[in-house]
Amino acid sequence: MTGLDEDPRGTVPDKEARRILKELVQTLMKQSDLHLIIYCVRGEKMIQTLRRNYQFIRSRVKGRVPIVLVVTSLESHGPDMEEWWRLNENAISKHGMTFDGHACVTTGKITQSNVTEYGRKQSYDAVCKLIEQFRLSNESPGLSRSTTHNIPSKLVARNRHTNIVLFGLGGVGKSSLINLMAGENVARTSNNMRACTLHWQKYAIKIDDKSYNVFDTAALEEPQLGIPQYLDAIENAYTLIRKLGRQGGVDLLLFCIRAGKLAPTLQYNYRLFHEFLCDEKVPIVVVVTYLENEDGEMDDWWKRNRVIFDEREVRVAGHACITAIEGNYPVRYEQSRTTIRELVKEFTADGQMEAWKGGDSTFVSFMRKLNGLLVGKEKPYVKKNVASRLAKRCNLSPDVAKELADRIK
């Protein structure tokens, strides 16, 4: 085994280590015998260094093999080694890195300072759980049972948080919506459209003692106004949903829109997430914001505009008409908090629907063909067919549709 970024005293120079790793990955992928990559780093490594090696690994596997992060030398964090991830998760996301799982551990010996028997046991369980998670979630190809036969069966079951994916145009108030749901300011808000999230952000919130993970995706701007940003946002969302599919599934889609004239993108963004990315198998609800000045009840907006949703074939399982701005509307603000929380609880209730963990959706099967997973079976027209379908269903220009089909791997 060789190490990347070793100093001159290292056993193998960094350039040689990269060459060896590249050849190994290529060989295993040709044999369809690579199922999981564990990227191991020391806790004190800089994020920039982490990113350099992440990009090197990702460029080798091109999204076809899950990558997980194992952070070592965290004994100084005491019993809460997971603190490292909480402190660094946003920075990792902002640097464009998306891992399919992680474990924060110590690999030190008991004789070393700050290393305890409990910490060693906790680390062992965390790594075993990570590997077992991918053994169970990989369908074809998958990790063989012989690979993980020493992993305790009690680690297979885990208490999973409910996963909610939030999407919408920039400026609709997604961050304010998250703060409303959480009951505190956990997401930073901004009136600057350029300050919008470039990568998805994860927020852990609780509603009536139940834990939820809310993933705020990059704002979906008009593709004609910012093609590179639009493509980045879709690719980022696709990566997130694939990741969640490996980590328990997607339970609910929250489609956030702003009250007012309904933009044409209403239908296209709905189709991208509900139809293409989630195969119409995840319940989707719409949240209408900026209704603090609505005459009568805020829900009157829905009564007036529901027909437009029907005409555009935007079929949602539920809706919430709210304000996420406290300001001079404290009564409506608290009413909105109750409304959105009840909506979330209703459509993520235990036993209502099993979380969607991905599958052979139209979009995913298209991408698999493009990725060469059906080696020797692709037809010349496949890529053109993908772009054609995206252009038609999501009203994208041919050039944008082609680039999107090329980029999402």
N, C-alpha and C positions, 0 to 999 in steps of 0.2 A: 504494500500500500504506500502511495506517495502522497505528499502534502503540497497544497498550492500555497504560493506566497511565502515559501521558506526563505529565511535569510541565508547569506553566503555560507553559514555553518551547517545548513541543512543537508540531509542525506542526498537528496535529489534536487538539482536546480529547478526553479519554478518553470522555466521554458520546457524542460524535459518532462516534468510532472504533467504539464498540460498536454503534451504530445501523447504520453502514455494513457492518460484518462480519455482523450479523444478517441484513440484507437480502440480502447476497451469498450467504450459506449457504442461505437459504430459496429463492432463485432457482435455485441450482445443484441443490438437492435436488429441486425440482419438475421439473427437466429430467433427473433421474437422471444428473447429470453431475458428482457429487462423490464421489470414491473414496478420498481420503486427506486428513487434516488434519495438518499439521506445526506443532506448537506450539513456537515458538522463544523461548528465554529466556536471559538472561545468567546466568552461573554464580553471581554473588553475590546474586541475587534471593532473598528470604526465601521459605520454603516456604508461609507463609500467603498471600502474594501469588500464588504459583504456583497455589494451590488456588482462589483467587477466580476467576481467569481460566479455570482448568480447568472449574470448575462452569458458568461462562457458556457455554463452548464445548460442553460435554457436553449441556447443556440444549437446545441448538439442534439437535444431531444425534440425540439420544435413542438412542445406542448403535448407530445404523445405519451409521455411518462410522467406521473406525478412526482413532484419534488417537495420534500418536507425538510424542515429546519430543526436541527438539534443543537441547542446552545449549551456548552459545557462550562466548567470552572465557575459555577454560580453558588458555591458553598457559602460565600460571604453574605448571600441574601437570606441565610437562615432557612427556616421552614417554608418561606414563601418565595421559592425560586421563580415562580410564574410572574413575579413582579417585573423581571427583566422584559418579558414580552409586553406587559401593559405599558411600560415606559417607552418601548421602542416600536410598537406596532404601527403607529401613525407615520413615523419617520420611514419605516420600511415600505409602507404603502405609497408614500409620497415620492419615493425613489423608484417607483415602478416595479416593485417586487411583489409577487403573489405566490405564497407557499400554500400547499395543499394541506398542511398540518404542521404542528411544531411540538417540541418538548424542551423544557428548561430543566437542566440536570446538573449533577456533579458526578464526575468519574474518579474523584480523588480517593485515596486510601484512608481508612479509619485513623491511621496514625498521623495524617496531615491535619493542620490547623483548620478548625471550623467544619471539618467533615464528620458527620455523625452517622450512626447506623440507620437512623430514621431517614436522613437525607439520601443515603444510598438506596434504601428500599423504595423511597418515593421516586427516585430517578429510574430505577429498574422498572417499576410499574408504568411510569410515563412512557418510556421507550417501547415496552411490550405492547401497551395499549395503542400506540401510534402504528406499529407494524400490523397488529391484529386488525385494526380499522381498515387498512388497505387490503389485507387478505380477504376480508369479508366483502368489501365493496367492489373489488375487481372481479368482473364477470368473465370477460374474454379479451385479452389473456388475463390470468390471475396468478397470485402467488400460490404456490403449492402448499398443501397442508403440512408437508414435511418440513417446509421452511420455518414454520412457527409452532411446531408441536410442543415446545417447552413453555409456551405462553399460557399462564393460568386462565382457565375458562371464565373465572369471575370477572376478568377484565373485558370480556366480550361485550357484556351489557354495560351501557353507560347512560347516565342521565343527560339527555340531550336538551339543549335550549331550543326554543322555537325560533326558526329563522325567517325573518321578514325582509324582503327586498323592496326598497323604495326607489321609484324612478319618476322622472318628469323633466320638463323644460327648466332652464335656468330662471331664477327669479320668481318661482311659484311658492317659495316658502318651505322647502323641504327641511332645512335645518331648524326652522322655528317649529315645524310640525314634530320633529323628534323631541325638542325641548318640551313641547306641550305634553306629549305622551309620557316623557320621563318624569315630569313634575319638577324639573330643575334644568339649569342651563348646562347641558353636556355637549352640545354642538355649537360651534361658532357660527354666527350669522353675519352676513355682509350685504350691503346694498350695491357693492361693486360687482358687476356681472363678470369682470375679468378675474375676480377672486373666487369664482366657483370651484368646487371640488374637481380636481383633475383625475383622481383615482377614488375608488370606493372607500368609504370609511365605515368602521364597525362601531356600534354603540350598544352597550349592554344596559338594558333597562328592566325594571320590575313593575308589574301590574298585579296588584292583589297577591303579592308574594310569589308570583310565577315569573320565571326569567325568560326574557326575550332578547334575541340579537337582531338589531335593526341595521341593515346594510344600506347606506346612502350611496347611490351610484352617481357617476359623473353626469352632469346636466346634459340633456339631449337637445342640442341647438338645431336650428334649421340647417339641414345638410347643404343647402345652396349658399348659406351665409358663412359657413366655416367647415368645409369638407374634412380637413385633417382632424379637427377637434371632434367632429361628429363620428368619424371612423374610430378615433381613439376611445370615445365613450362606449360605442357598441362592442368593440373588442374587449374593453375592460369589463363590461357587464357580462359578456360571454364567459370570460375567464372566471369571474366571481361565481356564476351559476354552476359552472363545472366543478369548481372547488367545493361549493356547498353540497353538490350532488355526492361527492365523496365523503362528506363529513356529516351525513345525517339527512340532507335533503332541504328543499325549499318548501315552506309551509304556506306562505301568503305573499302576493304581490300587491303593493300599495302604489297606485297610480295617482300622483299628485298633480292637480291642475289649478289654475288661477281663475276665479270667477271673471266673467266678461265674455267677449266674443270668443267662441271656440275656434282655435286655429286648426288648419287642415292636418297638422301633425298629430292631432288627437288620435285619429284613426291609425296613422302609420306607426306611431310609437307603441300604441296598444298591440298592434299586430306583431311588431318586432319582439316584444317581451312575452306576450301571452301565447302567440301562435308559433313563432319561429324558435325562440329561446327555451320556452317551457312546454311546448307541445300541447297547449291548451289543457294541461293536467294540474295546474296550480290555480287555486281560487284567486281571483283578482277583484279588488275593490277600488273605487275611485274616491279620492278625498279632494273636495273643492274648498280652496282657501280664499282669504280676503273677503269674507262676507260680513265683516263687522258693521257695515252700513246698510245691510239688506233690510228693506222695509218688511215689517211683519216677522215671521219666523225665518231663520236662515235656511231651513229645509224647503222653503217656497221656491228657492232657486232651482232645485232639482225638479220640482213639479212643472216648472215652466220649460225646462231644457231637456227633460228626459227624452222627448221625441227626437231630438237631434242625435242623441246617442244611438237610438234605435235605427234611425235613418243611415247612420254611418257604420252600423253593425258593430258597435262597441258594446259588447254584452258583459256587464259586470255583475258580480254576485251580490254586491252591496255598495252602499255609498255613505259618505258623511259630509255634511255641509257645515263648515266651521270658520272660525277665525283663529289664527295662531299668533295674533298680536294682542298683548294684554292691554297696554296703554290706557285709554279711557273707557274700555269695555270689559271690566272685570267679570261681570255677570255672564256675558256671552263667552268670555274666555274660559271660565270654569265649566260652562255648559258644553263647550267644544271639547274640553279634556274628557269629560264623561262620555261624550258621543264617540270620540275616536277610540277610547279604551274599550268601550262596549263592542264596537265594531271589530276590533282586533280579537277580543276574547271570543266573540261569536264564531269567527271564521278560522280560529286556530284551536277550537275546543278539542279536548282529548277525545280521540276516537272518531272525530268527524270525518277526517280524511288523512290517510297516510301521507307523510311528507314525500314529495316527488324527488326522486334521486337520479333523475336523468334517464335516458333511454334512447331508443331508436326513433327520435322525432324526425320529422321531415328535414329540419335544418341540420340536426346532428348527423343523420345518415348522409346528407349531402357533403358535410365537412369531412366525414370519414372517407368518402370516396376521393375527395380532393387531397386528403392526407396520404393516400396510397395504402390505407388499411385493407382495401380490397385489391391487393396487388395482382396485377395482370387482368383485372376485370373492369377497369375504368374504360369508359367510352369517350371519344374525343369531344362529345357534345356535353359532358357532365358539367364542367365548369361554366360553360355558356348557359346551361339550363339553370344553374344556381343563380347566376347574375340576372337572368331573365325573370325568374320568379321573384327575386328581391325587388327588382325594378317595378314589376307589376303590382305586387301586394303592398309594398311600402312606399310607392311613388318616388323611387329614387331615379336619378338620371342613370343612363347606361354606364357611364364612367364610374360613378359613385358605387353603383351596385357591383360592378366588376371588381373594384378595389376592395370593397367590403368582403366579397367572397374570397378574394386572394389573401386577405389579411387574417381572417378568423380561422385559426388552425384547429 
